[in-house]
Amino acid sequence: MKPLLHALILLALVLPSVPTAAGDTWPSDLYAFDNGLTKTQPIDAKVRLLKERGFAGVGGRPGQVAEWLEALDREGLRLATLYVTLKAEAAYDGLSQDLCAEIRLLKGRGTVIWLNLNRGEGATDDVAVRIIRDAADVARESGLKVALYPHVNCYTERVEDVVRLAEMTARDNVGTSFNLCHFLKTDQESNLEKALRLAAPRLMVVSLNGADTGDTRSMGWDRLIRPLGEGDFDNARLLGLLKEMGFTGPVTLQCYSIKQDDAVHLQESISAWNKIIGPIQSTPAP
């Protein structure tokens, strides 16, 4: 047995299971991507910083799930999402044992498996659906859901792609997500409501951040991923539309490429979040 797999099995026996639903009320909490904590080490320090700044938890990725869970449980925070990247290619022959073991560690926690599919040789919808179904079946064993992640230049690139593949997969624990920076990189802001309504029936996760507007498809990440509150993109409108559509899943903060110290940009974003969410939280849904 591989050392990592053996260690994960042992940890699964000792780590507490913390049942937490993905969300059943309008979100007043914000989760940070782990890429917003790159300057802070080790994981214990990352989690303490998140709690100090008022975040509800983190969106992580495979490789350190057990360590994240142990640190998050101590502080009463959640692992909201697990960002998994696989390659859609004709040579696909199943999920790795290590990935399956880490997904099983999440049993009962409500963590959403956030699946992005890179474009490999021989990529087709049939190949993509086979991979998604495998991930969905492993997730179902632990009572979890799989949300497809739209990412520029990937097989799951646009909202339309993740909606199509989710429908083709025909699994009730497979859905969609909305990723603001990648939407702005692949579409026009004028299509925001259309994209949200397309994703809404299966929408499980939303990612947002501060961003500029204009010819966003020609912009770099330094303009499309900024601390919340920076840039002129109207996140209040985005969140208002989500509330109107009945979205109740986790909202995560994208932090890729942000240059400020972790403590600085996370404080800026949570302060902006609280200012935005307050009025929306107090407004009844139609």
N, C-alpha and C positions, 0 to 999 in steps of 0.2 A: 504494500500500500504506500502511495506517495506520502512523504512527511507532512505536507500541507494538508492533505485530505485527512490523515490520521489526527492531526491537531484539531482540525475543525470538528470532527466527530466528537472528540473529547470535550471541546468547549461547548458544544451543543448540549452536552449532558449537565454542565455546571452553570451555564448562563440562564438567568431567569427569563421566562417568556412574559412579555409585557403587552397584553392585548390592547391595541389602539386602532380604532377605525381610521380609514383614510379621510374621513370627514363627513359629517352629516348636518352641519350648519354652515352659514356663510363664513368664510375664513377670516378670522381676525389675527391669525398667526402667520408668520413668514419663516420659511426655511432657507438656508443658504447653501449654495453649491459648495462642495469641498474645494473647488478651485478659487474660492475667495479666502482660503486659509493657508495658502502655500507658504507664507512667510512665518507662520506660527508652528512650532514643533514642541513636543510630540502631540499625539492625538488628545491626550488629557488636556493640554493647554488650549487646543483648538476648541474643545467642548466648553471649557471654562469661559473662553472669550465669547462664544455664542450665547451662553447663558447670561453673562454680564451685559451683553448688548441687547438682550431681549428677544433673541430668535428662539423658535420652538424646536429647532433641531437642524439637521443637515441632510443634504442629498449626497450620498457617497457613491463609491464604485467598488467592483470586486477587488479582492486582494487583502483587504483589512477589515472585513465585515465584523469579525469577532471582536477586534480591538475597538472599533467604533461602538458596538453595542455595549460593551463593558463600560466604556467611559460615559456614553449617553445615559445608560441606566442609572449611574451614580448621581447624575445631575437632573434626572427626570425629563430628559429631552428625547426626541424621536429621530430615527433614521427614516425619513419620509420617502425617499426614493433610492433605488440602486441603479445607477447608470451603466448599462451593459452595451458594449459595442461588439457586434459580430459581423462577419463578412458573408454577404449573399453571393455564393459561388457554386458552380455545379459540383465541385468536389466536396461540398459540405457532407460530413458524416456523423453529425450529432454534437450535442453540447458536451463540454468537458466535464469530467467528474468533479473537478474542483469548483466550477461554477455552480453545478447542481447542489453541491454540499453547502456552499455559502447561501444559496437561495433557501435551502431547508433550515438554515439557522434563523431565518426571519419568520418562521411559523408563528402566526397569531399576532404579529406586530403591525399589520396593515401597510407595510412598506410596498410601494409600487415598483415593480420591475420596469425600468424605463429603457426600452430597447431601441437602439439605433442600428441600422443595417448599412454597412459600407458596401460599395459596389465592387464585386469581384468578377473574375472571369466566368462567363456563362450565367451571369445573374439574370433571373427571370422572376416573374410573379410567383410561379409555381415553386421555385427554390425558396423565395422569401417566405411564402406561406408555410412551407415545411419547417423552416427554422422557427417561425413565430409559434406554430402549433407545439413544437417541442418545448419551447420556453413556457408557453401557457400551461402545458400539462404538468411540468415540474412546479410551476408557481401554484397551480390548483392544489397540489398535494399539501401545501402550506397555507391554503386559504388566501392566496395573493392574486393580484391582478397584474397584467402586462399592458403598459401604455407605449405605443409606438412614437418614436422621437423624430420629428422632422429636422433634418440637418442638411445644410447646403452641400452640394456635390456628393451626396450619399444616395443610396437606393431609396431610402425613406427621406426624400428631400423636402417635399412640400406638404402642406396640410392635405391637399388632394391625394397625395400618395399614401399617407398613413390612414386616411379614411378608406380608400380603395382596398388596401391590404387588410385592414381590420375587418371589413365586411367579407372579404374573400376567406379569411381564416375561419370565420364562423365558430368562434369560441366566445362564450358569454363573459369570460374574464379577460378579454382582449379589447383594448380601446385606443383612443387617440390622445394626443397632447398638443398643446399650443406653445410654441417657443418664439417669443417676440423677436429676438435678434435674427434668427434664421428666417422668420417670416419677412422681416424688413429687407433681408439680403436677397430674397427670391421673389418678392411680390411688391405691390404698391400699397401704401398706407390706406388709400381709398378703398381697398378690398378687405380691410380689417374685419368689419362686421360680417361680411359674406363668409370669410374664412372661419370665423368663430362659430357662426351658425351651422356651417358644414360639419365642423368637428363636434358640435355640442351634444348630439345624441349619445356619443361614446366618449366624451371628454373626461379624462381622469386626472390630468396634471397640467398646470400652467407654469411657464417660466417667463419672468419679466425682468426688466432692468431699466435704467435711464438710457435714453437714446436720442439722437438727432432725427430730424425729419427732412424731407426733400427727396433728392435722387438717392435713396438709401441703397439701391442695388450696386451703386458704384462706390459706396463708402467702405472704409476699413472698420475693423472691430473696435478701434479706439473711439469711433463715433457711434457705433451701434451697440456697444456694451459699456455703459457708464454707471456710476453709482446711481441708485434710485434718487430722483429729484433733480439730477442733472439732465441737460438736453431739453428739447422742446416737444418730445413725444408725450401725448396725453395719456398717462397711465390711469388717471382717474376715469377717463372714458372707457378704457379697456376693462377695468374692474367693474365699472357700472354695467357694462354689457354682460359680463360674466354673471353678475348677480341677477340681472334680468332673465338670463337664460337658465337660471337655477343651478349653476355650477357650485359644488361644495367640496371639491377635492383640494389637495395641497397646492399652495402657491410657492414657488421657489425663486430665489434670487440668483440670476446668472452673473458671474463675476470674472469670467475669462478675460485676460489681458489688462485688467485694472491695475494701475501702477502704485497707487497709494498703499501705505501700510494697512494690514488687515484690520486693525482696530479702528483706523480712521475711516476707511470706506464703508465698513460694516455699520459704524455709528451713523454715518451720513445716510445710508440707505434705510436703516430702521427708523430714523427720525422722519424721513420723507414718507415711509410706509404708514406710520402712525397718523401723520397729517392727512394722507389720502384716504385711509380706510375708515377713519372716524366718521366723517359725514356719510359715507356710503353705508357703513355698518348701521347707522341710525335711521336710514331711509328704508321703509318697507318695500319688499319686492312687489311688483305689480300683480 
